[in-house]
Each structure stands twice: as C-alpha cells, then as structure tokens.
Amino acid sequence: MNISVVIPLLNEQDSLNELYDWIAKVMQSNHFSYEIIFIDDGSSDDSWKTIEQLSNKDKYVKGIRFLKNFGKSQALHAGFEKAQGDVVITMDGDLQDNPDEIPELYDMIKNDRFDLVSGWKKKRFDSVISKNLPSKLFNWAARRTSGVKLHDFNCGLKAYRIDVVKNIDVNGEMHRYIPVLAKNAGFANIGEKIVQHQARKYGETKFGMNRFVHGFLDLITIWFLSRFGKRPMHLFGALGVIMFAIGFGFALYLGIDKLFLNPFGRLITQRPQFYISLVTMIIGTQFFVAGFLGEIVLRNKEDKKRYLIKEKLNLN
C-alpha cells in the first residue's frame, strides 16, 4: 500500500464528506493505493455516523472511535498503530489542510528520502493577534530548544516513512513535537514544505490561547526527557553534588574558623553561613533522592492504555 491518511477529528461532521471526496479524488487521479483512517476523538455530533456511511461506501475508509475525548496525540497514536501504507500522511479533519499537497509530500518521502516532511503554512488565514503572533513565538522557542529547524511545528499536515510512526511514542499533548520525537529516535532527515492553508469552512476551532501555554510547558518537558529521560540521575545527581558541595564548603569554612582562626567569636548558629550550609546540603540530598526515585520509576514502569476504543470500522 502506498499511503495511509490518518485524520484525527472532533465534531467535524460537516467537513467529512467533502474531505473524503477530495482525498479520494487525489488518490485515484495519482493511482495511489491507499487507506483513510478517521479517528473520532469522542465527538458529540454525528461525525461517527458520517464515518460509518463512508466506510460502508468505500472499503478503504477505516474508523476508530474513542469512548471519550482523549486528545489529538492519543488519536494520532491509535492511527499510527493501524497504518499500513509505506508513507503516512496526517491532516486535520476541518478542511484547513489541502489534500492536493499529498502527491508532493509522498514524493519527498519516497524519492528525496526524507524520514519526515512537515507542512509550513506560510500564509495563514487565522487571527493575527490570537494565533499568528503566538504561533511565531512558539515556533521560535521550539527551534531554539530542540535544534529542529522548522517554521511550523504545529501544522497538522505532515508525511512520514512508515517506520518513523511505528517507532515514536506520541502521548500527552506531544503531537506538536512529533518532529522532535522523531529526531530523538534517530530519524534526523527532516524536511519542510510550504503548503496552502485553507480558511475554516465549517464549525469552530477546538484550540484556544491555552494551547500555547500548554505548548511551552510541553516544550520544557520534551527538552528534559530528550536529555535526561533515560537517566534522571544525570541531572538531579549533578544538581545534588553542586548544592551539597556548596553547603559542605560553608560548613568546612565555619568549622576551621571556629576551631583555629576565631575560637572565641560568635556562635556558629548566629552566623548566616551556617543556615546557608544547612539549607544547601538538605537541598542537595533531596536532589539525590529525586534522582534515585526517577531511576527506580523508570525501571519499574508499566505501559498503560492511554485511551479506550469504543468501535472500529474495517480494522482488525
């Protein structure tokens, strides 16, 4: 199979028929073998009913329905697990991603040998104040922190080699940072393509300003995990050594001063250096404990299901 199209969605019933027709037209005109996997992330409208109708009409349409809203990352994870195409294309279900971009994205993966190609919506039709400016700041911070030189991390339109999606773990709200996850997993040949942004035709956006706050917090998380996720003691142990060394240095100074230099001076407990020494050694010990606990958790963690599937269509 050439292409798997993975589409996470929430309450997009008005868009789905038009989106399916558009994708099917592109696939058939380019003679691609394909599947379209819709992941209904707990929609409260008739999105699932529409997906059922499409799957009855076309055996290449497949569906996964979550028991409730678990988030876009979990929806992508479920779609990636079931994808079978040589190239996996992700796009949103709101018609803001253009299916006509699929052949070029496919060509960049297959012929230009990219591991991942991310779309860049250079010209956007969103609000400048509420979306465009925060998005530019967010992307700048992501580039600086991750070292992945992309202009638009959050673009839903991306293409992957199949082994990329099978070897990365998309969880929490990490869908924004899939290129970073891919790079950390060893898939470093990451490209970018300017894609057309469509103005929203139906419904309302599911993301508010809080997504940027969550995005920056997730950026800190992925920075930490990429560097210290396997060995938390490397971070907490180093901080513990520094803090304990500072405290021990003050304690040593106080001891030498009291015993040899100024034995009849102020009591040690009346000097601020005593409390600095005490506090820093306690903090250093706590950092060590945090590192040990992190190592223990890593060695004993068990994988848990992050979402519950209610129904499937045309999938084993």
TABEL-V891585 format. One record per pair of residues at least 4 apart in sequence whose C-alpha atoms are under 7 Angstrom apart, sorted by the first residue. I is the first residue (numbers start at 1). J is the second residue. Records with the same first field share a line. If there is no record, write none. Layout:
# TABEL-V891585
I: J ; J
This chain:
# TABEL-V891585
1: 33 ; 34 ; 84 ; 85 ; 86
2: 32 ; 33 ; 34 ; 85 ; 86 ; 87
3: 33 ; 34 ; 35 ; 85 ; 86 ; 87 ; 88
4: 34 ; 35 ; 36 ; 83 ; 84 ; 85 ; 87 ; 88 ; 89
5: 35 ; 36 ; 37 ; 88 ; 89 ; 90
6: 36 ; 37 ; 38 ; 79 ; 89 ; 90 ; 91
7: 37 ; 38 ; 39 ; 90 ; 91 ; 92 ; 93
8: 38 ; 39 ; 40 ; 41 ; 72 ; 75 ; 76 ; 92 ; 93
9: 39 ; 40 ; 41 ; 92 ; 93
10: 40 ; 41 ; 42 ; 43
11: 43 ; 44 ; 45 ; 47
12: 16 ; 47 ; 93 ; 94
13: 45 ; 46 ; 47 ; 50
14: 202
15: 19 ; 93 ; 94 ; 95 ; 202
16: 20 ; 93
17: 21
18: 22
19: 23 ; 95
20: 24
21: 25
22: 26 ; 99
23: 27 ; 99
24: 28
25: 29
26: 30 ; 100
27: 31 ; 32
28: 32
34: 60 ; 85
35: 60 ; 61
36: 60 ; 61 ; 62
37: 61 ; 62 ; 63 ; 79
38: 62 ; 63 ; 64
39: 63 ; 64 ; 65 ; 75 ; 79
40: 48 ; 64 ; 65 ; 66
41: 65 ; 66 ; 68 ; 69 ; 70 ; 71 ; 75
42: 65 ; 66 ; 67 ; 68 ; 69
43: 47
46: 50
47: 51
48: 52
49: 53
50: 54
51: 55 ; 63
52: 56
53: 57
54: 58 ; 61
55: 59 ; 61 ; 62 ; 313
59: 314
62: 313 ; 314 ; 315
63: 312 ; 313
64: 309 ; 311 ; 312 ; 313
65: 309 ; 310 ; 311 ; 312
66: 308 ; 309 ; 310
67: 308 ; 309 ; 310
70: 74 ; 307
71: 75
72: 76 ; 175
73: 77 ; 170 ; 171 ; 172 ; 173 ; 174 ; 175
74: 78 ; 170 ; 171 ; 306 ; 307
75: 79
76: 80
77: 81 ; 170
78: 82
79: 83
80: 165 ; 166
81: 166
85: 162
86: 161 ; 162
87: 106 ; 159 ; 160 ; 161 ; 162
88: 159 ; 160 ; 161 ; 162
89: 158 ; 159 ; 160
90: 156 ; 157 ; 158 ; 159
91: 97 ; 156 ; 157 ; 158
92: 97 ; 156
94: 200
95: 198 ; 200
96: 197 ; 198 ; 199 ; 200
97: 157 ; 197 ; 198
98: 196 ; 198
101: 105 ; 195
102: 106
103: 107
104: 108
105: 109 ; 117 ; 159
106: 110 ; 159
107: 111 ; 112
108: 112 ; 113 ; 114
109: 113 ; 114 ; 115 ; 116 ; 160 ; 161
114: 189 ; 190 ; 191
115: 160 ; 161 ; 164 ; 187 ; 189 ; 190
116: 159 ; 160 ; 161 ; 189 ; 190 ; 191
117: 158 ; 159 ; 160 ; 190 ; 191 ; 192 ; 193
118: 157 ; 158 ; 159 ; 191 ; 192 ; 193
119: 155 ; 157 ; 158 ; 192 ; 193 ; 194 ; 195
120: 151 ; 152 ; 155 ; 192 ; 193 ; 194 ; 195
121: 152 ; 194 ; 195 ; 196 ; 197
122: 194
123: 197
124: 197
125: 199
126: 131 ; 132
127: 131 ; 132
128: 132 ; 133
129: 133
130: 134 ; 209
131: 135
132: 136
133: 137
134: 138
135: 139
136: 140
137: 141
138: 142 ; 212
139: 143 ; 151 ; 152 ; 153
140: 144
141: 145
142: 146 ; 219
143: 147 ; 148 ; 149 ; 150
145: 223
146: 180 ; 223
148: 180
150: 192
153: 176 ; 177
154: 176
160: 164 ; 165
162: 166
163: 167
164: 168 ; 182
168: 181 ; 182 ; 185
170: 174 ; 175
174: 178 ; 218
177: 181
178: 182
179: 183
180: 184
181: 185
182: 186 ; 187
183: 187 ; 188
184: 226
207: 211
210: 214
211: 215
212: 216
213: 217
214: 218
215: 219
216: 220
217: 221
218: 222
219: 223
220: 224
221: 225
222: 226
223: 227
224: 228 ; 229
225: 229
228: 232 ; 234 ; 235
231: 295
232: 236 ; 291 ; 294 ; 295
233: 237 ; 291 ; 292 ; 295
234: 238
235: 239
236: 240 ; 287 ; 288 ; 290 ; 291
237: 241 ; 287 ; 288 ; 291
238: 242
239: 243 ; 284 ; 287
240: 244 ; 284 ; 285 ; 287 ; 288
241: 245 ; 284
242: 246
243: 247 ; 280 ; 281 ; 283 ; 284
244: 248 ; 280 ; 281 ; 284
245: 249
246: 250 ; 280
247: 251 ; 276 ; 277 ; 278 ; 280 ; 281
248: 252 ; 277 ; 281
249: 253
250: 254 ; 273 ; 277
251: 255 ; 274 ; 277
252: 256
253: 257
254: 258 ; 268
255: 259
256: 260 ; 261
257: 261 ; 262
258: 262 ; 263
259: 263
266: 270
268: 274
269: 274
272: 276
273: 277
274: 278
275: 279
276: 280
277: 281
278: 282
279: 283
280: 284
281: 285
282: 286
283: 287
284: 288
285: 289
286: 290
287: 291
288: 292
289: 293
290: 294
291: 295
292: 296
293: 297
294: 298
295: 299
296: 300
297: 301
